[in-house]
């Protein structure tokens, strides 16, 4: 499976690179360039946290590990509260007693729940018009209700077993339930709270990047145990290389599925922006959120629900996984697609064409 995925990435990189050399005649070369252009933003969001994580995990292990151990749970599950590419994977790996649980938490949980909590919620409410916030909230709630489908799928493929997966996920499901309750009762307060959390994570990333850069330049440690900046950048660069292939491939996928998604729109009553957004969200969550201004009410709910699990499945999250744990890439894609489909179907069930029904 991993070999097949790598070959597909190589084909995408070859097509994108060749198209760029002949002047971007097919639009794939632009996507190839985008892989390199994303290196800067990837480094700013990831490298500093990666450098700091060993030092932070030592502190968290003393606080978190005893509580999780007392309940018979792996403390690595705590890492899943952060997005996969915003420190979640590194934190899960550092805290985990069982490496398989660490991979499951840092990749599957971090790419679904973690991404929703620290990215999709604060960014989504900032990018969408105010009149779309009610539909966005309802969609996120339905997506969180469907989250267990993604987590169980990922856990089973990762080899954790059904009962162990459910038990290990109890803290995450509890947090998701509280988040669901907060979105129902106090949506504005929840959005503000997660915006603050996102800002705190950003400050930690910049602090780690600054300290690690200074350490590299002066030649001695300011904070013992930090990962060196060149080592962190090596991981970031490997993700950028994967994006050279995944972005052109995602562009091809969008074109191939254009007609099926148009047919889907006719059958579901969603407008063109809504059906296109479902596919765009699997590639990149940010433009999908930006498109909500052009969606009808039902499309907004369905897209928001699908993004909880499906956000950036074929690009950023997939590329990250292929660079750090390629054996988990199949589980990641399966979990995100199953979760996104389950959430979209749930949202379609609770909505009617042209308006949103009460869930």
N, C-alpha and C positions, 0 to 999 in steps of 0.2 A: 504493500500500500504506500509506504513512504517513498519507495523508489519510483512508483508511478507518479506521485505528486511532484517529486523533484524533476522528473522528465517533463511534466506539464509546465512547471515553472521555467524550465530551460527553453521550451518551445516558445513560451510567452516572451521571454527575454530576447530570443533570437528574432522573433517577428517584430517586436518593438524596436530593437536596435537597427534592424535592416530598414524598417520604415523611416526611422530617423535619418539614416544615411541618404535616403532618396528624397528627403524633403518633407517627411510626414504626410505623404499623400493619402494614407488610409487612417490617419488619426491615432495610430498606435504609438508612433514615435513620441508624441506629446505625453502619453501616459508613461512611456519609458523614462523620459526626462523627469517626470514627477517623482519617480522613485528616489532619484538623487536629491531632488529639491526638498524632499521630506526629511532628509538626514538631520538638518539643523533643528527642526521642531522635535524630532524624535530624541535627539541628544539632550535638548533642554528639558524635556519632560521625564526622561528615563535615566540618563547617566548619573546625575547627582544622587538620586534615590538609590541606584544600584551601588554607588560608592559608600553611602551611609548605612545601607541595610545591615551589614554584619554588626555594627555598633548598636544600631537601634534594636535589632533582634535579640541581642543579649539582655537588654533592659526589659523588653516585652516578654522574653522567655521566663524571667523571674516573676513576672506579674501574672501572665496568662497561663503558662504551662500548668501550675498546680491546680488551678480551677478546672481546666479541661481534663487533666488526668484524674481528678476526683470523680468526674462524671463518666470516665471511660471513653473520652473523646480525644482525638489527636489534636494538639494545639496548632498544628499546621493549618487547620480549617480557619483560623483567625485571619490568615493572609487573604482569604477570599473576599474580605470586606473592601479591598482595594482593587482597582482595575488591573488586569493582567499586565499591562504595559506601564503602570504607574506605581510599581513597587509590590504589587500583589504576589506575583510569582516568586520574587526573591524573598519576601517575608514568609510565604508559605513554606518554601524550601528550607529556610533557616530554622523555623519553629517545628517542622514536622518530625515526628518520631518514625513514621512509616513513609518512605520515599514515594510510594504510590499514592498515599493520601496527599502528600505535598504537591505532587503533580496535578492531581484532581482539583485540589483547592486553588492553587495558583493559576491554573490554566482554565479549567471548566467553570469553576465558581467565579474566578476573577474576570473572565470574559463575558459573564452573564450578569450576575448580581453586582459584582464590584464595579463593572463598567457603568451599569445603570445608576448606582448610588453616587459615584464621584464624578461622572461625566454627563451621561444622558439627561439626568434630571436638571442639574444647574444650567447646562448649556442649552438644553431644549427649551426651557422657559425664557432664556435670554434671546434665543433666535426666533421664536415664534411670536406672532402678534397676540395681543391680549385676548382677542376674541376666540383664539384657538386654545387658550389655556384649559378650559373646562374639558374639551375633547382630549387634549394631551394628558390631563390628569386621569381621566377615565381609561384611556388606553394603557397608560402605565400601570394602573391598578389591575387591569385584566391581564397584562403581561406578567405581572408578579404572581397572579393566580396560576398562570400556566408554567411558571418557573420550575416547579418540581419535575415536569416532563423532561426539561433539558438536563437537570441535575441527575435524575435517575438514568437517563440515556448515557450521559458521560460517565457516570460511576460504574455502570455495568460494563461498558467498553474498556474502561481503565482497570477492570478486574476486581473491583471492590465488593461486588455482590450486592443484591438488592437491600437486604436488611442493614448491612454495614453502611451502605450509601445513605439510606434514610437516617440512620442514627447519627452519622458524622455530620449530616446536613442540618440537624435540628437547630443549632445556634443560628445558622444562616436563614433558615426558614422562619425562625422566631423574629429575627431582625426584619426580614422581608414582610412578615405579618404586621409588625409595628409600623413599618414604612407605609404599608397599605392603609392601615388605620389612620396614620397621619395625613396621607394624601386625601382621604375621605373627609376628615374632620377639619384639618388645618392646612390646606394645601399651600397657602402663601408662606406660612411659617416654616413648613418643610423645605420649600424651595430655598428660602433664605438660609436655613441651616446647612443645607448641602452645598450652597454656594460658598459659605464660609469654610466648610470642610475642603472643598476643592481648592480654595485659595491657600489654606494651610499646607496642603500637599504640595502646591506649587512653590511656596516659600521654602519648604524642606528640600525640594529638588534643587532650587537655586543655592541654598546653603551648602548642600553636599557638593554641588558642582564647583562652587567658589573655593571651599576648603580643599577639595581634591586637586584643583588646579594649582593652588598655592603650594600644596605639599609637593606636587610634581616639580615645580619650579625651584623650590628652596632645598629639596632633597632630604627632608626628614618629616616624620609624622607629627601632625598637630593633634589628630584624633587616632589613637591606636586601633588597629584592626580594620581600617577602611580598605575597600577595594581600590586599586589604583585607577586613575582616570583612563590611561591607555587600555587597560583590561576592560573597563566598562564600554569604551568606545568601540572595541572590537565586536562586542555583542550588538551594539547599535548598527555598526556597519554591515554585519551579517544580515540584519533585518532589512536594511536598505537594499542589499543584493537580492533578497527574495522579492522585494517590491518591484524590482525591475522586471520580473516575470509575472507576478500576480496582477499588477495593474493593467498591462496590455491584455491579459487573459480575461480580466473582469470586463474590460471594454468590449471584447468579442462576445462575451456571455450576454451582455446587455443587448447587443444587436441581434443575436440569435433568438433571444426570448422576447423580442419586441412584439411580435404578432400574438404569441400565446398570452402575453400580459394584456394586450388590447382585448382579446377574447375574454380574459378573466374579468376585465372591467365591465364588459357588457353583461356578464352573468351575475356579477355581484352588485352592480349599481354604483361602483366607485368611478370617479372621474379619472382622466388620463394621468393627472399628476399623482393621484393616489396609487394607481397600479405601478407606475414608474417608480414611485418612492419606495415601494416594497423591495424592488430589485436594487435600487441605489443604496438603500439602507444596509443590505448585505455586503456592499462594497465599501461604503463610507457613511458613517452615521451623521456627520455634520451637514452635508448637502441635503440629505433626506429630511432632516429637521427644518432646514431652510425652505424646503419645498412646501411645507405645511400651509404656508400663506395662500397657496394656489389650490389646496385640496378642499373638497367638500367635507361636511361634518363626519360622515361615516368613514371616509378615507383617513382622516386624522386619527380617529380612534383605532382603526385597524393598524395603521403604520406605527403609532406609538406603542401598541401592544407588541407587535413583531420585533421592534427594536430592543426590547428588554433582553431577549436572548440572541437575536440575530445580528445585532449591530457589528458592522465591519468584519463579518465572518470570513470573507474571501480575500481580505487584504491585510490590514494591520495586525489583527489577532492571529490570523493564519501564519503570516510571515514571522511574527514573534515566536510562535510555537515551533515552527520549523527550525528556527535558529537555536532554541534552547532545549527543546524536547521533541524532536521529530516523531518519535514513536507515539506521541499523544495527539498528533495532528488530525488523525482520522476521528478520534473521540471528540475533539473540539468541533470539527465540522458537523458531525452527526448530532451532537448536543445542541448546537446553535440552530441548525436547520429544523430539528424536531421541535425545539422550544418555540421558534419563530412561527412555524406552521400551526402548532397548537394554540398559540396566543392569537394569531390572525383568525383562526376558525372560531375561537371563543368570542372574539370581538365582533365577527360577522353575525354570530348567533344573538348577541346582545344589542345589535343595532339594526336599523332598517334603512333602506336606501333613502338618502336625502336628509335624514334626521337621526338623532341618537335616541335609542330607547333607554329606559331606566333599567340599570342592571340590578 
